[in-house]
Amino acid sequence: MERNIRRYDLDWLRVIVFGLLIFYHVGMFFVPWGFHIKNNIIYDWLRWPMLFLNQWRLPILFVISGIGSYYAISSRDLWQFNIERFKRLAIPLFFGMMFIVPPQVYFERLSNGEFSGSLINYFTTIAYTGVYPEGNISWHHLWFLPYLLIFSIILSPIFIYLKRKPTKFINWTKRQIQKTYGLYLFIVPLYLTEAFIEPFFPITHALIDDWFNFINSLILFFYGFLLITSGEELWKSMDRIKPKALVIGIVSFCIQLFIWLQLEDNVYVHFSEALIKVINLWSWILVIFGYGAKFLNKKSTQLTYCNRAVYPFYILHQTITIAIGYYIMNLDWGFMPKFIVLVLGTFMGSWMIYHFIILRISFLHPFFGLKKPYN
């Protein structure tokens, strides 16, 4: 982002949301949903806080990424922007698929009895054979990177045009967000994808058959760019709407819980739930942006360090979680001891690799998406 207009609250939110991702992936070890390895005891109650978190954690990252694109494109032409995106996204993705993700598949194969032997033996025999899940090549948790890269390439000509030649559409957007509930107008495309595309294309993160997730995330990414074109009007609107959005978010999530627990699925329930879902996720995005702008828009040395570390942490964390999880999955420890070990182990493992290895070896910086620190 440009130094003279840098939003420190957005940096903090990026750090916080990626930090929550570690808690979320640790939680996946314990809940009934599919994951690469599972604890010997499943805790059904944990899915409720995770469902709440899952509503908005990825959507807000795509919105933040769209906002970041607005600033990144300010000092670049189309070619420079896409080259920068390739360096920041494609290189870490390729490196991660070659070296960071394979240990995850290795431990999964070990736990399922599909492979026996050392990690070195795995790398030198089957690590790069076939496409996961039948084979072993995968991007796993790094799926966010190819999606973001493709979104950037697809939308960059539109971004350049809108940035340099403000249109009636930009002016219309500014007028809408100045209205009391104008920001809620943007749930309409999200509702249409949720209601009419999601039932036919469940989320796979496989890109080629992931149409609901692809289109929905693309819309959110575009929203980030579009909304920030309104400048200070956006933050004034966020400030006005945040207490109302908090109430709406609490009520809508409670309604969702009622639907999940009490109603049987049918066409009417589906369309109702789709509306409640997008109202809920958008409300929490507005809440987080609104209160973040109020309390987090402050520069600090801690933010400088954390903001630079967050990308390597994202790349590393799930491999460390799964490695630790494999060795404790069958121990009779109970939920809290395992949860604490996984969270602390993941954070500490990611930090040690980042602080003592990645930071000190400049050759590794491009593979973890590291840029020069801002002042």
C-alpha positions as CSV (number, residue, x, y, z in Angstrom):
1,M,0.0,0.0,0.0
2,E,1.1,3.6,-0.6
3,R,2.9,5.0,2.4
4,N,1.0,8.3,2.6
5,I,-2.4,6.5,2.7
6,R,-1.5,3.3,4.4
7,R,-4.4,1.8,6.5
8,Y,-2.8,0.2,9.5
9,D,-6.2,-1.2,10.5
10,L,-6.3,-3.3,7.4
11,D,-2.8,-4.6,8.1
12,W,-3.9,-5.5,11.6
13,L,-7.1,-7.2,10.3
14,R,-5.0,-9.2,7.9
15,V,-2.7,-10.4,10.7
16,I,-5.7,-11.2,13.0
17,V,-7.7,-13.1,10.4
18,F,-4.7,-15.2,9.3
19,G,-4.0,-15.8,13.0
20,L,-7.6,-17.1,13.4
21,L,-6.9,-19.4,10.5
22,I,-4.4,-21.3,12.7
23,F,-7.1,-21.8,15.4
24,Y,-9.6,-22.8,12.7
25,H,-7.3,-25.5,11.2
26,V,-6.4,-26.8,14.7
27,G,-10.2,-27.0,15.3
28,M,-10.5,-29.1,12.1
29,F,-8.5,-31.8,13.9
30,F,-11.4,-32.2,16.4
31,V,-14.7,-31.7,14.5
32,P,-16.7,-34.2,12.4
33,W,-15.9,-32.5,9.0
34,G,-13.3,-34.0,6.7
35,F,-9.7,-33.1,7.3
36,H,-6.3,-34.7,6.6
37,I,-5.9,-36.3,10.0
38,K,-8.4,-36.5,12.9
39,N,-8.2,-36.8,16.6
40,N,-9.2,-40.1,18.2
41,I,-12.2,-38.3,19.8
42,I,-14.5,-36.0,17.8
43,Y,-16.1,-33.1,19.6
44,D,-19.4,-32.2,17.9
45,W,-20.0,-29.0,20.0
46,L,-16.8,-27.4,18.5
47,R,-18.5,-27.1,15.1
48,W,-20.7,-24.2,16.3
49,P,-18.0,-21.6,17.0
50,M,-16.2,-22.9,13.9
51,L,-19.3,-22.4,11.8
52,F,-19.6,-18.8,13.1
53,L,-15.9,-18.2,12.2
54,N,-16.3,-19.9,8.8
55,Q,-19.0,-17.5,7.8
56,W,-16.7,-14.5,7.3
57,R,-13.0,-15.4,7.8
58,L,-12.3,-16.1,4.1
59,P,-14.7,-13.6,2.6
60,I,-13.1,-10.8,4.6
61,L,-9.6,-11.8,3.3
62,F,-10.8,-11.6,-0.3
63,V,-12.2,-8.1,0.5
64,I,-9.0,-7.0,2.1
65,S,-7.0,-8.4,-0.9
66,G,-9.2,-6.4,-3.2
67,I,-8.5,-3.2,-1.2
68,G,-4.8,-4.0,-1.3
69,S,-5.0,-4.3,-5.1
70,Y,-6.4,-0.8,-5.3
71,Y,-3.3,0.6,-3.5
72,A,-0.9,-1.8,-5.4
73,I,-2.2,-0.7,-8.8
74,S,-1.8,3.0,-8.0
75,S,1.9,3.1,-8.9
76,R,2.0,0.3,-11.5
77,D,0.8,-0.3,-15.0
78,L,-1.1,-3.5,-16.0
79,W,2.1,-5.4,-16.8
80,Q,3.9,-4.3,-13.6
81,F,0.9,-5.2,-11.5
82,N,0.5,-8.7,-12.8
83,I,4.3,-9.4,-12.7
84,E,4.2,-8.4,-9.0
85,R,1.2,-10.6,-8.4
86,F,3.0,-13.5,-10.1
87,K,6.1,-13.1,-7.9
88,R,4.0,-12.7,-4.7
89,L,1.5,-15.6,-5.4
90,A,2.7,-18.0,-8.0
91,I,6.3,-18.5,-6.7
92,P,5.2,-19.2,-3.1
93,L,2.5,-21.5,-4.5
94,F,4.9,-23.6,-6.5
95,F,7.4,-23.7,-3.7
96,G,4.7,-24.7,-1.2
97,M,3.4,-27.5,-3.4
98,M,6.9,-28.9,-3.9
99,F,8.2,-28.6,-0.3
100,I,5.6,-27.5,2.3
101,V,2.5,-29.4,1.4
102,P,4.0,-32.9,0.7
103,P,4.6,-33.6,4.5
104,Q,0.9,-33.0,5.1
105,V,0.0,-35.7,2.5
106,Y,2.8,-37.9,4.0
107,F,1.3,-37.8,7.5
108,E,-2.2,-38.4,6.1
109,R,-0.9,-41.5,4.2
110,L,0.8,-42.7,7.3
111,S,-2.3,-42.3,9.4
112,N,-4.5,-44.1,6.8
113,G,-1.9,-47.0,6.4
114,E,-1.4,-46.0,2.8
115,F,2.4,-45.5,3.2
116,S,5.1,-46.7,5.5
117,G,8.6,-45.3,5.7
118,S,10.4,-42.0,6.3
119,L,9.6,-38.6,5.0
120,I,12.8,-38.7,2.9
121,N,11.6,-42.0,1.4
122,Y,8.2,-40.5,0.7
123,F,9.8,-37.5,-1.1
124,T,12.0,-39.7,-3.2
125,T,9.3,-42.2,-4.2
126,I,5.6,-41.1,-4.5
127,A,5.4,-37.5,-3.3
128,Y,5.1,-36.1,-6.8
129,T,2.9,-38.8,-8.4
130,G,-0.7,-38.2,-9.3
131,V,-3.1,-35.5,-8.3
132,Y,-4.6,-35.5,-4.7
133,P,-6.7,-37.2,-3.4
134,E,-6.0,-40.2,-5.6
135,G,-2.4,-39.1,-6.0
136,N,-0.2,-36.9,-3.8
137,I,0.3,-33.6,-5.6
138,S,-1.8,-30.9,-4.0
139,W,-1.9,-27.2,-2.9
140,H,-4.0,-28.0,0.2
141,H,-4.4,-24.9,2.3
142,L,-2.5,-22.8,-0.3
143,W,-5.6,-22.9,-2.6
144,F,-6.1,-19.2,-1.7
145,L,-3.1,-18.2,-3.8
146,P,-4.1,-19.5,-7.2
147,Y,-7.6,-18.1,-6.8
148,L,-6.2,-14.7,-5.8
149,L,-3.7,-14.8,-8.7
150,I,-6.4,-15.6,-11.3
151,F,-8.7,-12.9,-9.8
152,S,-5.9,-10.4,-10.1
153,I,-5.2,-11.3,-13.7
154,I,-8.9,-11.3,-14.7
155,L,-9.8,-8.0,-13.0
156,S,-6.6,-6.0,-13.4
157,P,-7.7,-4.4,-16.7
158,I,-11.0,-3.3,-15.1
159,F,-9.1,-2.1,-12.0
160,I,-6.7,0.0,-14.1
161,Y,-9.7,1.5,-16.0
162,L,-11.7,2.3,-12.9
163,K,-8.7,3.7,-11.1
164,R,-7.7,6.1,-13.9
165,K,-11.1,6.9,-15.3
166,P,-13.7,7.1,-12.6
167,T,-17.1,6.2,-14.1
168,K,-20.7,6.7,-13.3
169,F,-20.5,3.3,-11.6
170,I,-17.9,4.6,-9.1
171,N,-20.1,7.6,-8.4
172,W,-23.1,5.4,-8.0
173,T,-21.2,3.3,-5.5
174,K,-20.3,6.3,-3.5
175,R,-23.9,7.5,-3.4
176,Q,-25.1,4.1,-2.2
177,I,-22.7,3.8,0.7
178,Q,-23.6,7.2,2.0
179,K,-27.1,5.9,2.7
180,T,-27.9,4.5,6.1
181,Y,-28.1,0.8,5.0
182,G,-26.6,1.4,1.5
183,L,-23.7,-1.0,2.2
184,Y,-26.2,-3.9,2.5
185,L,-27.2,-3.5,-1.2
186,F,-24.0,-5.3,-2.0
187,I,-25.4,-8.6,-0.6
188,V,-27.6,-9.0,-3.7
189,P,-24.9,-10.7,-6.0
190,L,-23.8,-12.7,-3.0
191,Y,-27.3,-13.9,-2.4
192,L,-27.8,-14.9,-6.1
193,T,-24.6,-17.1,-6.0
194,E,-25.5,-18.6,-2.7
195,A,-29.1,-19.4,-3.7
196,F,-28.6,-20.5,-7.3
197,I,-25.0,-21.7,-7.7
198,E,-24.0,-23.2,-4.4
199,P,-26.4,-26.1,-4.4
200,F,-24.9,-27.4,-7.6
201,F,-21.2,-26.7,-6.9
202,P,-20.1,-27.6,-3.4
203,I,-16.8,-26.1,-2.4
204,T,-13.8,-28.2,-3.4
205,H,-10.9,-25.6,-3.6
206,A,-9.8,-27.5,-6.8
207,L,-10.4,-24.5,-9.0
208,I,-11.7,-26.2,-12.1
209,D,-14.9,-27.5,-10.6
210,D,-15.3,-25.0,-7.8
211,W,-17.7,-22.6,-9.5
212,F,-19.6,-21.3,-6.4
213,N,-16.5,-20.6,-4.4
214,F,-14.7,-19.1,-7.4
215,I,-17.5,-16.7,-8.4
216,N,-18.4,-15.8,-4.8
217,S,-14.8,-15.1,-3.9
218,L,-14.3,-13.1,-7.1
219,I,-17.3,-10.9,-6.2
220,L,-15.8,-10.2,-2.8
221,F,-12.4,-9.5,-4.2
222,F,-14.0,-7.0,-6.6
223,Y,-16.0,-5.5,-3.8
224,G,-12.8,-4.7,-1.9
225,F,-11.5,-2.6,-4.8
226,L,-14.8,-1.0,-5.6
227,L,-15.7,0.1,-2.1
228,I,-12.3,1.6,-1.4
229,T,-12.6,3.9,-4.5
230,S,-15.1,5.9,-2.3
231,G,-12.2,6.8,0.0
232,E,-13.1,8.4,3.3
233,E,-16.8,8.1,2.5
234,L,-16.4,4.3,2.9
235,W,-14.9,4.6,6.4
236,K,-17.5,7.2,7.5
237,S,-20.2,4.7,6.4
238,M,-18.5,1.9,8.2
239,D,-18.4,3.9,11.3
240,R,-22.1,4.7,11.1
241,I,-23.2,1.2,10.3
242,K,-21.0,-0.8,12.7
243,P,-23.4,-0.9,15.8
244,K,-26.4,-1.7,13.6
245,A,-24.4,-4.4,11.7
246,L,-23.4,-5.9,15.0
247,V,-27.0,-6.3,16.0
248,I,-27.9,-7.7,12.6
249,G,-25.0,-10.1,12.7
250,I,-26.0,-11.5,16.1
251,V,-29.6,-11.9,15.1
252,S,-28.9,-13.4,11.7
253,F,-26.5,-16.0,13.2
254,C,-29.0,-17.0,15.8
255,I,-31.6,-17.4,13.0
256,Q,-29.1,-19.6,11.2
257,L,-28.6,-21.8,14.3
258,F,-32.4,-22.2,14.5
259,I,-32.6,-23.2,10.8
260,W,-29.8,-25.7,11.2
261,L,-31.1,-27.3,14.4
262,Q,-34.9,-27.1,13.9
263,L,-35.9,-27.0,10.2
264,E,-35.7,-29.7,7.6
265,D,-34.2,-28.8,4.3
266,N,-36.5,-27.9,1.4
267,V,-36.6,-25.3,-1.3
268,Y,-38.1,-22.6,0.9
269,V,-35.7,-23.2,3.7
270,H,-32.8,-23.2,1.2
271,F,-33.7,-19.7,-0.2
272,S,-34.3,-18.3,3.3
273,E,-31.1,-19.7,4.7
274,A,-29.1,-18.4,1.7
275,L,-30.4,-14.9,2.5
276,I,-29.7,-15.1,6.2
277,K,-26.2,-16.5,5.5
278,V,-25.2,-13.6,3.2
279,I,-26.7,-11.0,5.6
280,N,-24.8,-12.6,8.4
281,L,-21.4,-12.8,6.7
282,W,-21.7,-9.3,5.3
283,S,-22.7,-7.9,8.7
284,W,-19.7,-9.3,10.4
285,I,-17.4,-8.0,7.6
286,L,-18.9,-4.5,8.2
287,V,-18.5,-4.9,12.0
288,I,-14.9,-6.0,11.7
289,F,-14.0,-3.2,9.3
290,G,-15.9,-0.6,11.3
291,Y,-14.5,-1.4,14.7
292,G,-11.1,-2.1,13.2
293,A,-11.0,1.4,11.7
294,K,-11.9,2.9,15.1
295,F,-9.4,1.0,17.2
296,L,-6.7,-0.5,15.0
297,N,-5.6,2.2,12.6
298,K,-2.3,2.8,14.5
299,K,1.3,2.2,13.4
300,S,3.5,0.1,15.7
301,T,6.7,-1.9,15.6
302,Q,4.7,-5.0,16.5
303,L,2.5,-4.5,13.4
304,T,5.5,-4.0,11.2
305,Y,6.9,-7.4,12.3
306,C,3.6,-9.3,12.3
307,N,2.5,-7.9,8.9
308,R,5.7,-9.2,7.3
309,A,5.5,-12.5,9.1
310,V,1.9,-13.3,8.3
311,Y,2.5,-14.7,4.8
312,P,5.2,-17.1,5.8
313,F,3.1,-18.1,8.8
314,Y,0.2,-18.9,6.4
315,I,2.4,-21.0,4.2
316,L,3.9,-23.0,7.0
317,H,1.2,-23.4,9.6
318,Q,-0.9,-26.3,8.4
319,T,2.1,-28.5,7.8
320,I,3.2,-27.9,11.4
321,T,-0.3,-28.5,12.7
322,I,-0.7,-31.8,10.9
323,A,2.8,-33.0,11.9
324,I,2.2,-32.4,15.6
325,G,-1.4,-33.7,15.3
326,Y,-0.1,-37.0,13.9
327,Y,2.0,-37.7,16.9
328,I,-0.7,-36.8,19.5
329,M,-3.9,-37.9,17.7
330,N,-4.2,-41.2,19.5
331,L,-3.0,-40.0,22.9
332,D,-5.5,-40.1,25.8
333,W,-5.0,-36.4,26.7
334,G,-8.5,-34.8,26.4
335,F,-9.5,-31.8,24.3
336,M,-7.8,-28.9,26.0
337,P,-4.3,-30.3,26.4
338,K,-4.2,-31.3,22.7
339,F,-5.7,-28.0,21.6
340,I,-3.2,-26.0,23.5
341,V,-0.2,-28.2,22.2
342,L,-1.4,-27.8,18.7
343,V,-2.0,-24.0,18.9
344,L,1.2,-23.2,20.7
345,G,3.2,-25.7,18.7
346,T,1.9,-24.3,15.4
347,F,2.6,-20.7,16.4
348,M,6.0,-21.4,17.9
349,G,7.1,-23.7,15.0
350,S,6.0,-21.2,12.4
351,W,7.7,-18.3,14.3
352,M,11.0,-20.2,14.8
353,I,11.2,-21.2,11.1
354,Y,10.3,-17.6,10.1
355,H,12.5,-15.7,12.5
356,F,15.6,-17.9,12.6
357,I,15.7,-19.3,9.1
358,I,13.6,-17.4,6.5
359,L,14.4,-13.9,7.7
360,R,18.1,-14.7,7.8
361,I,18.4,-16.3,4.4
362,S,17.5,-13.7,1.8
363,F,17.4,-16.4,-0.9
364,L,14.3,-17.8,0.7
365,H,12.4,-14.5,0.7
366,P,10.7,-14.9,-2.7
367,F,9.5,-18.4,-1.9
368,F,7.6,-17.0,1.1
369,G,6.3,-13.9,-0.6
370,L,8.5,-11.5,1.5
371,K,8.9,-7.9,0.4
372,K,11.1,-5.3,2.0
373,P,9.5,-4.0,5.2
374,Y,7.7,-0.7,5.1
375,N,8.7,2.1,7.6
